[in-house]
Amino acid sequence: MSLDTILAAGQAFAAVHTAVDQTITAALYYGPGVLVAAAAYTAWRIGEWTVRRYDQWLQDRADRRAYTARAFRLCRVADNADAVLALGDNTVIEYLDNKLAATPDLAPEEGR
């Protein structure tokens, strides 16, 4: 056990001892009602913090799923593009012309 560890443990013990001492002093000076109110407020804030952390965790998880799905789709698009480009220039132009011909024209002819 190093000297730094012993000093850190002593500082932690002193901090806890000071906190307990101040709590006892406050209880004797202000009465138990103030301590109950402070404990209730602290519990409320801890609950809010927990809810925010859980909500952030859920949002991060949803973002990761969306990112993974998008990356998968982009990889499939890249694979398809590589396969089409491997056919040669003339075949690529024919392939794109066939895709365009097979795509329905959803735009109104008259315009808007």
N, C-alpha and C positions, 0 to 999 in steps of 0.2 A: 504494500500500500504506500503510495507516494505522499509526499507532503502536501501537494496540491489537492489531492483527494480528501485528506484530513481537513484542510482549510475550507474546502467547499462544503463538506459535511457540517462543519462547525457553523458556517454562515447560514446554511439552510436551517439548522436547528435554531439559531438565534432569530431568524425571520419568523419561524413558526411560533417560537416562544413569545416574541413581541406581539404577533397577531392575537394569540390567545390572551395575553395579558391585557391588550387594548380592548378586546371583547369583554372580558370580565369587568374592566374599569367602566366601560360604557354601560354594561348591564347594571352595575351598582349606581352609577350616576343618573342615567336616563330612565331606567326601569325596563322591565321585560317587554313592554309594548313596542318600544322603538326597535329592539332586537328582532321581534317577530315581524315587524313591518320591513325591516332591512332584509331579513331572510326571505320573506315573500317576494320582495322586489328582485332579489338576487335569483331566486328560483324562476321567476317570470322571465328575466333576461336570459338565463341559461336555456330555458325552453324556446324562446325566440331564436337564439343562436343555433340551437339544434335543428329547428325547423328550416332555417335558412341554409344550413350546411346540407341537410338532406335534399332540399329543393335544388341546390346547386349541383349536388351529386347526380340527381336524376337528369338535370339539364345537360351536364357533361356527358352522361351515358347516351342520351338521345343524340347529342351532337356527334359523338364518336360513331354511333350506328349510321347516321346520315352520311358522315364522311366516308365510312367504309363502303357503304352501298354506292356512293358516287364514284369512289375510286374503282370499284369493281366494274361499274358500267363504263367508265373511261377506258379501262383495260380491255374490255370486250370491244369497244369501238376501235381502239388502236389495233387489236388483233384482226378485226374485220377489215380495217383500212390496209393493214399490211398484206392481208390475203388478196385484196382487190388489186393493190398496186403491184403485186407480184405477177399478175396476169399479163402485163404489158400495156403500153400506151393506148393502142387501138382498142383493146378489150376493155380498158377502163372507161374510155369514152362511150363505148357501146353499153357497158354496164350502167353508167350514169344516165344515158339516154333512156334505157329501159326502165330504170327506177323513176325517172321523171314522167315517162308515159304511163306508168302504173299508178302514179300518185293522183288521186282525184283533185280537181281544181275546186277549192272551196271558196274562192273569191267570187263575188257576184260579177257577172258580165257587165251589167249596166254601170257599175261603180256606185258610190254612195254620195 
